[in-house]
């Protein structure tokens, strides 16, 4: 049976994906997802502190500081939204990778059973 270049290439990609070991903490989807979870948690903690600071700056002498803290609050809210969306995208990518690798594994098993 003659194997096409495309099948050989797919097999090589599959083997590389199965044997790949990350070199840095951010080399895998899982580690990036973990980092984003920590970032979201830190953002939420900072948001609580800023909200508390805004409540305590009711004095008219602190009006400029209150405006700055409200801007910080807005930026933290925006960052938290982006991080949350990024986590969702990473989870989707992880799921798709698992589906693709499992599908390739299933097709390899089918080929070996028929061959």
N, C-alpha and C positions, 0 to 999 in steps of 0.2 A: 504494500500500500504506500503510495507516494504522499508525503506530507507537504502541504503548501507553506510558503514563507509566512503567510499571515498566521497560520496555526502555530508555527515555530515561534513567531514573535509573541503571540498571546501566551504561549507556554512559558517563555522566558520572563515575561512581565508577571505572570502568576507566581513563578518561583521566586522572583525578586521581592514581590510583595509579601510572600509568606516567610521569607528568611530575613527581611529587613529589620535591623536593630537601630533604634534612634541614637544619634550621637550627642544630641543636646536635649535639655528638658522640653524644648518646643518643637521637636522633630515629628511629633505624632499628633493626630487629631485629638486623642485622649488627653495628652498633656496640655494642648492648647485649650481644650474645653475646661480642664481643671484650673488653668490660669485665669480664664475668663470668669469662672465662678468666684475665685478669690477677688478678682477686680470688682465684680458686681457687689460682693459683700463689703469691700472697703469703701466703695462709692456710697452704699446705703448708710454705712456708719458715719461717713463724712456728712451726708445729707442731714442726718439727725442732729449732728453737732451744729451745723450751719443754721438749721431751723431753730434750735435752741438759742443761738446767738442773735438771730433776728428778733425773737421774742423779747430778749433782754435789752435790746437797743431801741427802746421806745422814747428815750430822751431826745429832745430836738437837737441837742448838741452832737448827737451821734447819727444824725440823719444821713450824712454822706456815707458813714460806715454801714448803715443799714441798707442803703442802695447798693453798695458794693457786695454785701452779703447776699442780697436778693439776686444779683447777677451770678454770683457763685452758685447759689441754689439752682438757678435756671440751667447753668452749664453742667452741674452735677446730674440734674434730671435728664438732660440731653445725653450725657455720657452713659448713664445707666440704661437708657433706652437703646442706644447703639450696642452696648455690651450684651444686653438681653437678646437683641436680634442676632448678634454674632454667635452667641451660645446656641440659639435655635438653628442657625445655619450649620454650625459644627456638628450638632446632633444629627441633622439631616445627612451631612456628608459621611458621618460615621456609619449610619444606617445603610446608605447606598453602597459604601465600600464593603460592608459585610454581605449585603445582598449579591454584589458582583463577585466577590471571592467565593461565596458559597455556590453560586451558579456555575462558576468555572470549575470548582471542585466536583460538582455533580456531573458536569459534562465529561470530565476526565474519568470519573468512575463508570459512566455509561460507555465511553469508548473502550475502556479496558475490559468491560464485561462482554462487549460485542466482538472485540478483537481477538 
